[in-house]
Amino acid sequence: MARTKKIKKVLVANRGEVATRIIRACKELGIKTVAIYSEADSNGIWVKKADEAYMIPGDPIRAYLNFYKIVDLAKQTRCDGIHPGYGFLSENADFASYCEKRGLIFIGPKPEHIALFGDKIASKKAMKEVGVPVLPGTDEPITDIDYAKKIAREIGFPVIIKAAYGGGGRGMRIVEKESDFEELFRSATAEAEKFFGKGDVFIEKYVKNPRHIEIQIMADKYGNVIHLGERDCSIQRRHQKIVEIAPSPRLNDEVRRELYRVAVKSMFKLGYESVGTLEFLVDEDDNFYFIEMNTRLQVEHTVTETVTGVDLVQRMIQIAEGTRLPFLQEDIKFRGYAIEFRINAEDPDKNFAPSPGKITSYYSPGGPGVRIDAAVYKDYIIPPYYDSMIAKLTVWALSWEQTVNRAKRALDEFQVRGVPTNLPLLRQIVRDKDFLAGKFDTSYLDRKLPKFR
Ligand code: ADP
């Protein structure tokens, strides 16, 4: 039987908009918060929003990764829980275990599940065993190039090479034909080594023009597992999501139901706990395949919150406290459509390279059906060390068409000056006929970009 323990004070082990998001959730639950920040982040808005805030000196990135220091600070400030947000320590199983060892509640899944799903090969295997379709591919990491080539030939080109312990689209290479294989295999391995410290890669069948559909899962400590619907994250640039939608405007109902069924069943079988997301690719014939699972809160959770009315961050905290889910699957009602736009400080004229610097003027949209999650303001200087996302705009309306119209209006209201952003690109996407018609897959943006310029 799981224990129940009310969390009274949370250390937020993150920065930026997600730190603000977590602090907001805590405030509404009457939970005190402790923020951390690096030397480069002393002007961060989350630093002011928390009840207490402490600087972690030294390297600006390592400040958010130094888990011994972070846990020490949580103990010194008498916190009883730690929320890792997304990125940084959020999918570090050792961190989760260490929190528990020091008597802190890690607000997230069990370390064993973080470890399992952090390994893309092991997680595909585990999901296959519980009846979830996966793409044909290697079931162990490969380093030998001749063996790799043999496997690729067996799977049949095109194939995709992926970093076994990767993320963020890094260490990934699409190989159209055998003659390109060796070169791309070498560069994938080198990139995986550089970014993840492990050069291990695996190979799987490459799906042409798939849609990226992911299922939001929520599970308590008592075996109650529900889903909160899907998100369509097909609008990507270089395999990185930019626009996310709930529900998918063009998904066959039968496929949708089947995705929900396998997602809930597999998570029940594995004994998963907390929130989590199962990512699938859906091919042109509506076959679907599991690609990976994210054992954390995701950037795009806002669209799910908007169409279901469920606060995912508050639920995560309450699940970690040992509270039972207060609703059944049939209590979850989906209403309308939500679209989230990632506003990134990046320069469209420099191939979307990050464009840190000072925001000289900032005006965010409002009015009905508009939600903003941001951590920037006028005169804020975006530091160069972190992700380029500066704000998220989430719009909601009852019909798909109304939602797209609202998105146009809200994106037009949005003003960020001083640094280039991807706002002009987002405005073009929502004015595109194919977008309105729901005709998009993961190759949509690469296809459209030359026409948008
Ligand atoms: P990461 O963890 O690096 O984000 P994912 O495995 O989640 O990598 O894949 C990210 C994106 O890459 C997917 O949304 C999709 O666009 C593309 N992708 C991944 N695997 C395949 C595949 N087998 N076939 C086609 N596209 C793929």
Residues whose N, C-alpha, C, O or C-beta is under 5 A from the ligand:
A	BS01	ADP	I160 G166 G167 G168 G169 R170 E204 K205 Y206 V207 H212 H239 I291 E292 T442
